[in-house]
Amino acid sequence: MSQPRDFTGLRALFINCTLKRSPELSHTQGLIDISTGRVRLLALTESGRAVKDAAQAAIQRGEERWLGRLSADDRRVFLRILRQLSAADAPAD
């Protein structure tokens, strides 16, 4: 028997299918019902949004301060390397 799959980190699910007349039972509605039952809608409060915005602005200032110490060429190299490291650390599809 195969191991159960872990979808903990799943951010989006795309289903590619063709709809056609078929005598077989369609499980689409059942899948939608299960998914809908697991979805939770979250939203920030105004005070939460203010905290998030302040934190984001502070991070941006810090990045600008650090990157401002580098030449334009060094910034490009640094950011390219960060993108490579980030892509290498991304989970495989």
OpenMM code with the backbone's topology and positions (N, CA, C; nanometers):
from openmm import Vec3, app, unit

residues = "MET SER GLN PRO ARG ASP PHE THR GLY LEU ARG ALA LEU PHE ILE ASN CYS THR LEU LYS ARG SER PRO GLU LEU SER HIS THR GLN GLY LEU ILE ASP ILE SER THR GLY ARG VAL ARG LEU LEU ALA LEU THR GLU SER GLY ARG ALA VAL LYS ASP ALA ALA GLN ALA ALA ILE GLN ARG GLY GLU GLU ARG TRP LEU GLY ARG LEU SER ALA ASP ASP ARG ARG VAL PHE LEU ARG ILE LEU ARG GLN LEU SER ALA ALA ASP ALA PRO ALA ASP".split()
positions = [
    Vec3(0.0841, -0.1180, 0.0000),
    Vec3(0.0000, 0.0000, 0.0000),
    Vec3(0.0886, 0.1244, 0.0000),
    Vec3(0.0530, 0.2245, -0.0791),
    Vec3(0.1358, 0.3445, -0.0875),
    Vec3(0.1175, 0.4323, 0.0356),
    Vec3(0.2203, 0.5137, 0.0607),
    Vec3(0.2178, 0.6054, 0.1742),
    Vec3(0.1197, 0.7182, 0.1463),
    Vec3(0.0503, 0.7675, 0.2494),
    Vec3(-0.0375, 0.8834, 0.2271),
    Vec3(0.0462, 1.0042, 0.1882),
    Vec3(-0.0066, 1.0856, 0.1011),
    Vec3(0.0663, 1.2049, 0.0575),
    Vec3(0.0436, 1.3184, 0.1551),
    Vec3(0.1479, 1.3986, 0.1731),
    Vec3(0.1406, 1.5128, 0.2637),
    Vec3(0.1284, 1.6400, 0.1804),
    Vec3(0.0142, 1.7080, 0.1915),
    Vec3(-0.0097, 1.8304, 0.1166),
    Vec3(-0.0058, 1.9532, 0.2074),
    Vec3(0.0668, 1.9448, 0.3187),
    Vec3(0.0719, 2.0525, 0.4160),
    Vec3(0.1135, 2.1850, 0.3532),
    Vec3(0.2142, 2.1840, 0.2675),
    Vec3(0.2653, 2.3075, 0.2089),
    Vec3(0.1961, 2.3484, 0.0804),
    Vec3(0.0884, 2.2810, 0.0433),
    Vec3(0.0195, 2.3107, -0.0809),
    Vec3(-0.0394, 2.4509, -0.0789),
    Vec3(-0.0085, 2.5279, -0.1818),
    Vec3(-0.0597, 2.6640, -0.1906),
    Vec3(-0.1716, 2.6750, -0.2930),
    Vec3(-0.1647, 2.5965, -0.3972),
    Vec3(-0.2681, 2.6018, -0.5002),
    Vec3(-0.2753, 2.4663, -0.5675),
    Vec3(-0.3903, 2.4322, -0.6147),
    Vec3(-0.4104, 2.3067, -0.6846),
    Vec3(-0.4807, 2.3361, -0.8150),
    Vec3(-0.4233, 2.2877, -0.9230),
    Vec3(-0.4829, 2.3042, -1.0538),
    Vec3(-0.5237, 2.1670, -1.1044),
    Vec3(-0.6457, 2.1544, -1.1473),
    Vec3(-0.6944, 2.0286, -1.2011),
    Vec3(-0.7179, 2.0487, -1.3493),
    Vec3(-0.6530, 1.9664, -1.4308),
    Vec3(-0.6680, 1.9744, -1.5748),
    Vec3(-0.7541, 1.8556, -1.6167),
    Vec3(-0.8727, 1.8819, -1.6655),
    Vec3(-0.9610, 1.7717, -1.7028),
    Vec3(-1.0507, 1.8137, -1.8174),
    Vec3(-1.1127, 1.7155, -1.8748),
    Vec3(-1.2085, 1.7386, -1.9816),
    Vec3(-1.3444, 1.6912, -1.9331),
    Vec3(-1.4446, 1.7743, -1.9492),
    Vec3(-1.5796, 1.7360, -1.9112),
    Vec3(-1.6488, 1.6765, -2.0330),
    Vec3(-1.7046, 1.5589, -2.0164),
    Vec3(-1.7762, 1.4952, -2.1262),
    Vec3(-1.8873, 1.4090, -2.0689),
    Vec3(-1.9817, 1.3761, -2.1498),
    Vec3(-2.0883, 1.2877, -2.1058),
    Vec3(-2.0283, 1.1500, -2.0790),
    Vec3(-2.0643, 1.0961, -1.9651),
    Vec3(-2.0112, 0.9660, -1.9286),
    Vec3(-2.1112, 0.8954, -1.8388),
    Vec3(-2.1240, 0.7648, -1.8545),
    Vec3(-2.2134, 0.6919, -1.7647),
    Vec3(-2.1536, 0.6737, -1.6257),
    Vec3(-2.0226, 0.7045, -1.6114),
    Vec3(-1.9566, 0.6872, -1.4834),
    Vec3(-1.9881, 0.8035, -1.3901),
    Vec3(-1.9858, 0.7746, -1.2607),
    Vec3(-2.0124, 0.8741, -1.1577),
    Vec3(-1.9023, 0.9801, -1.1579),
    Vec3(-1.9419, 1.1057, -1.1537),
    Vec3(-1.8455, 1.2151, -1.1446),
    Vec3(-1.8178, 1.2439, -0.9977),
    Vec3(-1.6911, 1.2568, -0.9642),
    Vec3(-1.6529, 1.2836, -0.8263),
    Vec3(-1.6186, 1.4305, -0.8046),
    Vec3(-1.6402, 1.5119, -0.9075),
    Vec3(-1.6032, 1.6530, -0.8991),
    Vec3(-1.6725, 1.7235, -0.7832),
    Vec3(-1.8035, 1.7065, -0.7691),
    Vec3(-1.8761, 1.7762, -0.6623),
    Vec3(-1.8260, 1.7310, -0.5256),
    Vec3(-1.7975, 1.6030, -0.5121),
    Vec3(-1.7445, 1.5528, -0.3849),
    Vec3(-1.6104, 1.6164, -0.3505),
    Vec3(-1.5244, 1.6317, -0.4517),
    Vec3(-1.3944, 1.6959, -0.4288),
    Vec3(-1.4122, 1.8428, -0.3910),
    Vec3(-1.5056, 1.9082, -0.4572),
    Vec3(-1.5316, 2.0488, -0.4253),
    Vec3(-1.5839, 2.0615, -0.2826),
    Vec3(-1.6763, 1.9740, -0.2451),
    Vec3(-1.7317, 1.9783, -0.1095),
    Vec3(-1.6244, 1.9576, -0.0042),
    Vec3(-1.5353, 1.8610, -0.0269),
    Vec3(-1.4270, 1.8347, 0.0688),
    Vec3(-1.3346, 1.9553, 0.0777),
    Vec3(-1.2951, 2.0102, -0.0383),
    Vec3(-1.2042, 2.1252, -0.0399),
    Vec3(-1.2666, 2.2457, 0.0282),
    Vec3(-1.3920, 2.2719, 0.0003),
    Vec3(-1.4606, 2.3869, 0.0586),
    Vec3(-1.4646, 2.3762, 0.2101),
    Vec3(-1.4825, 2.2553, 0.2595),
    Vec3(-1.4869, 2.2351, 0.4037),
    Vec3(-1.3541, 2.2608, 0.4720),
    Vec3(-1.2453, 2.2563, 0.3957),
    Vec3(-1.1118, 2.2748, 0.4540),
    Vec3(-1.0587, 2.4159, 0.4381),
    Vec3(-1.1228, 2.4961, 0.3584),
    Vec3(-1.0758, 2.6319, 0.3318),
    Vec3(-1.1175, 2.7237, 0.4454),
    Vec3(-1.0243, 2.8093, 0.4854),
    Vec3(-1.0542, 2.9087, 0.5870),
    Vec3(-1.0170, 3.0452, 0.5296),
    Vec3(-1.1040, 3.1390, 0.5434),
    Vec3(-1.0783, 3.2738, 0.4944),
    Vec3(-1.0217, 3.3556, 0.6096),
    Vec3(-0.9035, 3.4089, 0.5880),
    Vec3(-0.8385, 3.4906, 0.6899),
    Vec3(-0.8178, 3.6307, 0.6354),
    Vec3(-0.8283, 3.7276, 0.7221),
    Vec3(-0.8045, 3.8657, 0.6826),
    Vec3(-0.7407, 3.9389, 0.7997),
    Vec3(-0.6567, 4.0341, 0.7686),
    Vec3(-0.5946, 4.1149, 0.8719),
    Vec3(-0.6911, 4.2220, 0.9202),
    Vec3(-0.6827, 4.2492, 1.0478),
    Vec3(-0.7568, 4.3634, 1.1005),
    Vec3(-0.6808, 4.4891, 1.0610),
    Vec3(-0.7420, 4.6056, 1.0820),
    Vec3(-0.6735, 4.7314, 1.0507),
    Vec3(-0.5438, 4.7435, 1.1306),
    Vec3(-0.5475, 4.7078, 1.2595),
    Vec3(-0.4258, 4.7183, 1.3408),
    Vec3(-0.3222, 4.6156, 1.2949),
    Vec3(-0.3678, 4.4973, 1.2557),
    Vec3(-0.2756, 4.3962, 1.2034),
    Vec3(-0.2111, 4.4414, 1.0744),
    Vec3(-0.2899, 4.5048, 0.9887),
    Vec3(-0.2365, 4.5572, 0.8628),
    Vec3(-0.1335, 4.6664, 0.8899),
    Vec3(-0.1589, 4.7507, 0.9892),
    Vec3(-0.0636, 4.8574, 1.0235),
    Vec3(0.0679, 4.7977, 1.0720),
    Vec3(0.0609, 4.6931, 1.1528),
    Vec3(0.1826, 4.6259, 1.2016),
    Vec3(0.2586, 4.5636, 1.0847),
    Vec3(0.1844, 4.4955, 0.9956),
    Vec3(0.2468, 4.4338, 0.8784),
    Vec3(0.3140, 4.5381, 0.7910),
    Vec3(0.2448, 4.6499, 0.7668),
    Vec3(0.3013, 4.7565, 0.6831),
    Vec3(0.4266, 4.8163, 0.7459),
    Vec3(0.4239, 4.8354, 0.8785),
    Vec3(0.5412, 4.8910, 0.9476),
    Vec3(0.6589, 4.7946, 0.9404),
    Vec3(0.6317, 4.6660, 0.9596),
    Vec3(0.7381, 4.5656, 0.9519),
    Vec3(0.7952, 4.5585, 0.8112),
    Vec3(0.7068, 4.5611, 0.7122),
    Vec3(0.7512, 4.5557, 0.5732),
    Vec3(0.8371, 4.6774, 0.5391),
    Vec3(0.7989, 4.7945, 0.5866),
    Vec3(0.8763, 4.9168, 0.5612),
    Vec3(1.0129, 4.9089, 0.6289),
    Vec3(1.0168, 4.8552, 0.7516),
    Vec3(1.1445, 4.8419, 0.8230),
    Vec3(1.2368, 4.7443, 0.7508),
    Vec3(1.1804, 4.6357, 0.7013),
    Vec3(1.2608, 4.5387, 0.6249),
    Vec3(1.3156, 4.6044, 0.4992),
    Vec3(1.2309, 4.6793, 0.4302),
    Vec3(1.2737, 4.7473, 0.3081),
    Vec3(1.3875, 4.8457, 0.3373),
    Vec3(1.3750, 4.9216, 0.4451),
    Vec3(1.4822, 5.0164, 0.4818),
    Vec3(1.6119, 4.9421, 0.5110),
    Vec3(1.6020, 4.8299, 0.5815),
    Vec3(1.7212, 4.7506, 0.6110),
    Vec3(1.7868, 4.6970, 0.4847),
    Vec3(1.7045, 4.6462, 0.3928),
    Vec3(1.7596, 4.5963, 0.2662),
    Vec3(1.8280, 4.7072, 0.1886),
    Vec3(1.7641, 4.8231, 0.1843),
    Vec3(1.8235, 4.9363, 0.1123),
    Vec3(1.9538, 4.9800, 0.1776),
    Vec3(1.9587, 4.9792, 0.3114),
    Vec3(2.0810, 5.0169, 0.3822),
    Vec3(2.1939, 4.9198, 0.3487),
    Vec3(2.1646, 4.7889, 0.3530),
    Vec3(2.2681, 4.6890, 0.3253),
    Vec3(2.3094, 4.6914, 0.1784),
    Vec3(2.2118, 4.6925, 0.0894),
    Vec3(2.2447, 4.6906, -0.0528),
    Vec3(2.3064, 4.8217, -0.0977),
    Vec3(2.2757, 4.9307, -0.0282),
    Vec3(2.3328, 5.0611, -0.0613),
    Vec3(2.4831, 5.0667, -0.0418),
    Vec3(2.5376, 4.9743, 0.0344),
    Vec3(2.6828, 4.9694, 0.0565),
    Vec3(2.7554, 4.9046, -0.0609),
    Vec3(2.6795, 4.8441, -0.1514),
    Vec3(2.7401, 4.7746, -0.2654),
    Vec3(2.7307, 4.8595, -0.3910),
    Vec3(2.8240, 4.8362, -0.4811),
    Vec3(2.8147, 4.9020, -0.6122),
    Vec3(2.6965, 4.8408, -0.6875),
    Vec3(2.6550, 4.9073, -0.7933),
    Vec3(2.5426, 4.8563, -0.8737),
    Vec3(2.5737, 4.7175, -0.9283),
    Vec3(2.6956, 4.6959, -0.9745),
    Vec3(2.7333, 4.5635, -1.0263),
    Vec3(2.7303, 4.4578, -0.9161),
    Vec3(2.7831, 4.4923, -0.7986),
    Vec3(2.7824, 4.3970, -0.6877),
    Vec3(2.6399, 4.3643, -0.6426),
    Vec3(2.5514, 4.4642, -0.6448),
    Vec3(2.4097, 4.4390, -0.6099),
    Vec3(2.3473, 4.3398, -0.7066),
    Vec3(2.3735, 4.3590, -0.8370),
    Vec3(2.3186, 4.2661, -0.9368),
    Vec3(2.3703, 4.1247, -0.9133),
    Vec3(2.4998, 4.1102, -0.8873),
    Vec3(2.5582, 3.9781, -0.8619),
    Vec3(2.4986, 3.9181, -0.7360),
    Vec3(2.4910, 3.9960, -0.6299),
    Vec3(2.4361, 3.9489, -0.5027),
    Vec3(2.2919, 3.9010, -0.5189),
    Vec3(2.2090, 3.9814, -0.5845),
    Vec3(2.0692, 3.9449, -0.6034),
    Vec3(2.0545, 3.8233, -0.6950),
    Vec3(2.1411, 3.8114, -0.7951),
    Vec3(2.1384, 3.6932, -0.8823),
    Vec3(2.1714, 3.5680, -0.8020),
    Vec3(2.2714, 3.5764, -0.7161),
    Vec3(2.3094, 3.4616, -0.6327),
    Vec3(2.1967, 3.4259, -0.5355),
    Vec3(2.1324, 3.5268, -0.4764),
    Vec3(2.0185, 3.4981, -0.3878),
    Vec3(1.9071, 3.4256, -0.4620),
    Vec3(1.8795, 3.4684, -0.5869),
    Vec3(1.7760, 3.4003, -0.6659),
    Vec3(1.8160, 3.2558, -0.6931),
    Vec3(1.9446, 3.2317, -0.7219),
    Vec3(1.9915, 3.0952, -0.7463),
    Vec3(1.9763, 3.0100, -0.6210),
    Vec3(2.0144, 3.0656, -0.5071),
    Vec3(2.0030, 2.9903, -0.3820),
    Vec3(1.8572, 2.9620, -0.3482),
    Vec3(1.7722, 3.0599, -0.3710),
    Vec3(1.6307, 3.0431, -0.3435),
    Vec3(1.5703, 2.9353, -0.4344),
    Vec3(1.6067, 2.9385, -0.5620),
    Vec3(1.5545, 2.8385, -0.6567),
    Vec3(1.6063, 2.6996, -0.6220),
    Vec3(1.7315, 2.6900, -0.5765),
    Vec3(1.7890, 2.5612, -0.5395),
    Vec3(1.7228, 2.5041, -0.4152),
    Vec3(1.6694, 2.5912, -0.3308),
    Vec3(1.6076, 2.5494, -0.2047),
    Vec3(1.4586, 2.5210, -0.2210),
    Vec3(1.4038, 2.5562, -0.3371),
    Vec3(1.2600, 2.5357, -0.3612),
    Vec3(1.2311, 2.3869, -0.3723),
    Vec3(1.1158, 2.3434, -0.3214),
    Vec3(1.0816, 2.2008, -0.3332),
    Vec3(1.0661, 2.1589, -0.4786),
    Vec3(1.1084, 2.0377, -0.5089),
    Vec3(1.0951, 1.9855, -0.6438),
    Vec3(0.9496, 1.9564, -0.6754),
    Vec3(0.9129, 1.9791, -0.8001),
    Vec3(0.7740, 1.9515, -0.8417),
    Vec3(0.7512, 1.8044, -0.8590),
] * unit.nanometer
topology = app.Topology()
chain = topology.addChain("A")
for resn in residues:
    res = topology.addResidue(resn, chain)
    for name in ("N", "CA", "C"):
        topology.addAtom(name, app.Element.getBySymbol(name[0]), res)
